[in-house]
Amino acid sequence: MAQPQYLPIAPELFAHACDTVTKRVSQLPFLRGGVNVTGELVGVVMECLNAEPTRALALTTPKGVDASVARGLDLILEERLDLSGKTVVPVITEVLCSAGITEMTDIADRQIRKTRRAVHLLPAWTWHIASTMAPSVRLGGVGADAGASLSWLDTCPICRTGILERVTGKQLFGIPHTDFIIECSHCGAKFIPVGPAFRLVSIAKISDPLWKRYLDKTNTPEIWATIARGPGSGTIRSSSRSSTSKQGVALGKPAGHEPTPHVLPPASVTVTALKDGSLAIPLPGKNLYFRPIPLKFTGGAKEDTFTRIQKSLEEVLQEPAFEHLRDPVNAKYSRYLPMKIGLFLGHLKERFDPFYREFLNPFGDEKFGSFRTGDSGETEKRGVLIVAVNRGLYHVADSSEPLYHTINNHFGRVGPDDCLLTGDPARCRVNALLSNNQKEAGLFFYSSEREADRLTLVQSVETFIRPNA
């Protein structure tokens, strides 16, 4: 088997690849899975893949097979860099796939008559002896084509992972003929030129409905570049053509920040309210009557309370509750360790990275408000609280302190630290239920001074609310 000829990667393309890994994965060099990921490793792997006619290599070399017949990327890296291929390959392929430089695939190996798992260098990142740098990965300000700036092609505005390539000789079904189309190397999004602008006509691999708003939307390259940078990068100002689209973003609103309604799952139990507003809870052998407690709300519900947490990411990871997150953070987000965790989690949420939820309790990402108890003859008593929305029962809690203290100082406000795994999920849930459903929700109270009676009552109501729990 002939040895491949490794054509050195162009300096501009190498610099762009390192910059892409830094922006989309982590600052080079970084440690992941015990492997030191460096610019040299990125460049060598790209050269190995580019040297293959199919631009793809199997990940591993099969045991018991002549290495000259079925060499995998693991063996090639051992030869070129004197590294442990079995350790390095899984890490570097995951990094390059996350950066949108490669993709995983399967190849049929005729020598051993088996299908092997492989990594494929995406077309936009390949090169040949006569090329300097692929037009689709030119750095901002390098060249132009068809009167439109190519800087927006560096990052796909749909998946924010792939890069956009100019493709000629390809016709899309149902779309008028165009000289070329723009296609994402990762998610398959396709754009067609409309004068100096571009219209998104297809999304091949994205199921997230968030991005469906951009289908059939026409924007200038500058606007697509703003969308690609994500929420907070600037105000989206739609072109006149796209502003009439039903799927477009409202004029002047940052992408991804349109308010979403609070969706409440159906309650497992619904009860009937009495004439005086009380709720009758039919427990075994007796009915208990929970009286309504008036609440005074201050303003509306606000989101992203967790973004105000002041501890650093590094400090939070030292707590035992977050021990399981240390390795993922060190592997992918190590450069954020000194940052305040609130800012870090807000950054992830803005970029639609679901990893931020791993730090929060199940109700830590809700919208929270502020409220206090109104005038009531029950405020000095202890007892059991029930939260109901449209007469559906959602939560029961023990008020071991006077009612006014439980409401005003506990459920009536949620602090940033309450949103974390180490916070108070019950506090978050009750506040969110009441704050997001002010017209439909109510707080109901049954007085009981003895702690043992209250605990028994809470358990009985819990069973009534969730009989199958």
N, C-alpha and C positions, 0 to 999 in steps of 0.2 A: 504494500500500500504506500503510495507516494506521500511524502511529508508535505503538509500544506505550507504555502508561502505566506508569511505574516507581513502584510502590508502595513507599515506604521500608520497609526491614526493621525490625521491632520491636527496640528496644534489648536486651530480654532474649534474643531469638533470636540477635541479632548477637553478643552476649557469649558465648552458649553455642556458637555456631559457631566463634568464635575460640578458645575454650577447647578445643573438640574437635580443631581442627587442631593446636593446641599439644601436646595430649596424645598424639595418634595419629600425627603427622607430625614436627613440629619447632616449637621455640619461635618464635612470631611476634615481630617480623619476621625472616625468614631469606632467604638467597640460595640459589637453586636454578637451575641451568642458565643463569646470567647474569641471572635475573629476580629482583627484590626482591619477595618475597611478603609482603604486608602485610595487616593487618586490613581496610583500605579496599578492597583488591583482592578479598578474599574476599566482603565485603559487596556490592560492585558486581556481581560475577558472579552471586551469588545473586539480586539484584534483577532482573538481565537475564533470567535463566531463569524467575523467578517471574512476570514480566510476560507470558510467552508462554502462550496457552491450553493448550498441551500440556506446559508446563513444560520444554521442550526446545529447544535451538538447535543448528543445524549449526555445526561448528567453524570452517569457513572459508567465505569468499565466493567462488563460482566465478568464474574469469576470463572476461571477455567477456560477462558477464551483468549486466543492470541491477541495481545494488546495492539499489535500492528494492524489487526483486522477490524477491531471494534473499540477503538479508543474513545473514552468519554472525557468530558471536561475536567473531571477530577484528576485523571492521569496527566492531562496536558498541563494543568496548573502546577502539578508537582514537578514536572520537567522544567517549566519556564521560571517558576518562582520559588521552588524548593519549599512548598507549603503542603500541608496535609489536605489533599483534595476532598476527602470525605467530610472534613469539618468545614472547609471554606465554601464549597459549591452550594449547599443549601442556603447559606447566608447571603452570598453575593448575588445569587439568582433572585432571591426574595427582594433584595435591595434594588436591583436593576428593574425588576418587574414593577415595583412600587413607584419607581421614578418614571415609568413609561418608556424605558429604553428597550426592554425585552418583553417577551411574553412566553408563557409555558405552552408547550405543545407535545405531540407524540410523533415519533418518526418510525417508519418501518425499516428495520435493519435486515437487508437481504442476506448478509453474511451469516447471521445467526438465526434468521427467520423468526424474529420476534419484534414486537412493538416496544419501543423504549421511550421513557419519559425524557423530554429534551427541553432546551431553552432556545428561543429563536430571537435573533436581533431584528428589530422592526425596521422596515425599509427606510424610514426617515433617518436612521442612524448608521446606514451602511455607506461605504465609499469604495472607489476604485482608483486605479493608478493615475487616471486623467482628471480626477475630481479634486476639488479643493475643499468645498463644504457644500453639503446638500442645501438647495435654496430654502427648504422648509425649516432648516435649523440655523439659518443665518442669525447672527446677533442683531439686536435692534439697531436700525439705521444702516445696515449693510444691504444695499441694493433695493430695488423696487420692481414691481411687475404689474402690467396692465393698469398702471396709474394708481394702484392701491398699495399702502404700506404693508410690509410683510412682518412687522414686529409683533402683530397680534397672533401670529401663527406659532409663537414659542410655547403657548399654553392653551389647551382646549378650554373654551369657556363652559363646556358642558360637564366634563368629568374632572377638569383641572389636574389631570394626570398625563394624558397623551399630548403630543404635539400635532399640529395641523400640517398636512401635506397637500401640495398642488398636484392634482391627478388629471391627466389629459387622456383623451380617447375613451372615456367612460361615460355612458349615457344612463341616466336614471329613468326608470319606468314612470310615465305620467308627468315627467318634468320636461318643459321645453328644452330644446337643444342648447347647450352652452359649450364654449370652447374648452372649459376646464371646470372642475369642481374642487372644493377644499374638503379633505377627509381627515378625521382624527385617527391617529395611529393606535389609540387605546380603546375608545368606546365606539368608534365607527360613525360618529356624528358627521353629517354631510351638509356642506354649505354650497350654494350656487351664487355667482356674482349677479347683482342687480345694480347696474350702473357702477358707481363707486362704492356701493355697500354690498353686504352679503346676507343671504337669507338661509336660515336653518330649515332644511327640508326633511331630515331623517335623523333618528337616533337609534342605532342598531342594538346596543347592549346595555342601555340604561333603563331601568324600570321605575326609578324614583319619580313620582309624579311631580316633584318640585321642578324638574327641568322641562316638563311638558308645556309649561307656560311660554317657553321660547320657541316651540315648534311653529314654523311658518312665520317667523318674526324676522324682519329685516332691520339690520343695524349697520352703522359704519364700523370699520375696523377698530376705531378708538373706543366705541361703546362696547364691542365684544371683548376688547382687552380689559376694560373696566370690570365687566362681569367676571372674566377669568380670574381677576385678582381677588374677587370675593367681596362679601359685605364689608362696608366700612372703608372701601378704597375710593369712594367717590359717589356722586349722585348720578344715577342712570337717566339720561335724557334721550328718549326714544326719537327716532326719525319720524317724519310725518306719516310715512307709509305704515310703520309698525304701531303707531299710537292708536290706530283704529282696530287693531287685532284684539279679539276677545281673550286671547291667551297671553297677551302682553303684560308687562309690568307697568303698574300705574305710574304716570308721569311724575318724575321728581322723587320717587321712592327708591332707596337702595335695594338692590336685588336680594331676595331671601329674607327681607325684614317686614313683609306684609303681616299684619296681625292675623293670628289664627284663632278661631273660636275654641273655647274650652269645652272639650268633649268629655262627658261624664258617662261611664258605663252604667247600664241599668242595675238598679238595686235588686237584690235577691228577695227582699220582703218589702211590701207596701202596706201601710196601715191607714185607717180612716181617722181624720181629725174630728174632734168633738166641737160643739158649738162655741165653747170658750177657747178653742185653739189648742187644747191639750191633745196628746196622743195616748191612746189606750194600747198597752202592750200586753197581749194575752200570753202570760207565762203559765206553766203547769200549776193548776190549782188556784190561780188568782189572776186578776187584771191589775196592772200597775199604770198609774196615770202620770205622765210626764208633762209638766207645765212649760209653756213657751217662755223663753227669756229674751227680752228686747235687747237688740244690739245697735250700737251707733258706729257706723263706718266712717273712716276718714279717707276720702279719695278712692281711687279705683285700685285694682290689682296690678302689680308690677312684676315683670319677669326678670330672670337672670340675677336673682338675689345673691347667688353663690359667687358671682364675679367680684364681690366686695371682700372676699376672704383675704386677710392680710398675711397669713403664714406663707412662707416660701414652699415651693413644691418639694424641695429637699427636706424641709422640716416635717411636712406631712407624711412623707414616705418613711420616716423613722418610726411612726406609730404602728403598733402591731396590726391594726385593722387594715392597713394599706400594704402590708408586707408582700402580698401576692401581686402587687402592681410595680414593684421595684424593678424587676427584670425587664418588663415591657417598656418602662420609662427609660431605663438606662440604654436600651437597645435603639429606641427610635426618637426619644425626646430629651436626651441627656443635656442638650444645650439650654433647656428651659429650667434646669434644676434651681438656679438662683432666683428665678422669677416668682412673684407672688402667685400662689396657686389659683386665686380668683381670676387674674388676668390670663393665666395659662388655659384654664378651662373655658373661659370666654373666647379665647383665640381658637380653640378646637371647635367649639360650637359654631362659630362664624364660618368655619371652613367645612362644616357638615361632617366633622370627624366624630363618630359615635363614641370614641374612647373616653370622652369627657364624662359620660354617664357612669363609668366604672368607679368614679370617686364619690358619687352622690348616692344618698339613700333613695328608695323607690319613689319618693315624692319630692326630692330635692330640686327638681327642675320645673316645679309648678310655678304659677303666678301667685304672689302673696300680697295681702293687703293689711290694713290696720283697723282694729275695731275695739270697742269697749262695751261693757255691759250698761244697759240703760236702767231706769228706775224699776225696781222689783223688790218684793218682800222676801225674796229668796237669796239675795246676794251675800248675806252673812252666814249662810248655812253650808254644810258639807253634804255631798250626795253623789249621784251618778248623772252624767251628761249623755245625751244622745244627739247626733247630728243627722238631720233629715233634709232631703231635697225632693220637692214635689211628693211629700209623704213617703218617699222611699228611705229606708234606714241604711245609713252608711257607716256610722262609727259610734262606739260607746266608750266612755272613759270615766275613770274614778276621779272625783274632785275631792282630794284628801285635805285640801285647804279651803277656806271660805270661797264661795263661788266667784265673787268679784276678783279675788286674787288669781284664781285659775284662768279666768277669761282675760282680764286686763294685762296680766304679767306673763302669761304663758301662751295660750292659744291666740290671743289678740295680736300678736306680732311675732314674726319669724326673723331671726338673725342669720347672717351669712353662714356662720359655722354650723347652724342647725341643719343645713342642707347636705352636709357631708355624711359619709357612711357612719362616722362617729357621732353624728348629730341626733336629732329627735324626729324620726319619721312620723310619729303620731301628731306632733305639733304641726309639722308641715302639712299633713293631710287634712287635719281639721281646719286650719287656716285657709287652705286652698279651696276646700269644699264650700266654706262660708263666703269667702271673698270673691270667688268666681261665679257664685250663684246667689247674689245678694237678694234678688226678688223672690227666688224659689226656695231658698234654703232657710232653715231655722235651727235654733239650739233649744233643746228641751231638757228639763231638770226634774229629778226625783230626789227629795230630801232624805238623807239617811246619815246619822251621826256615827254609828258604830262601824269601824273599819271592816270587821269580819262580814257584816251584813252587806256592805258595799261591794266587797270583792265577790261574794256569792252572787249578788245581783248582776254585777258586770259579766260574770261567767254565764249566767242564765240568759242575759240579753244577747251576748255574743253567739250562743247556740241558737237563739231565735233568729238572729240576723243571718247567720251562715249555718244552717242546719246540717249541711254535708261536710263542714270543715272538720 
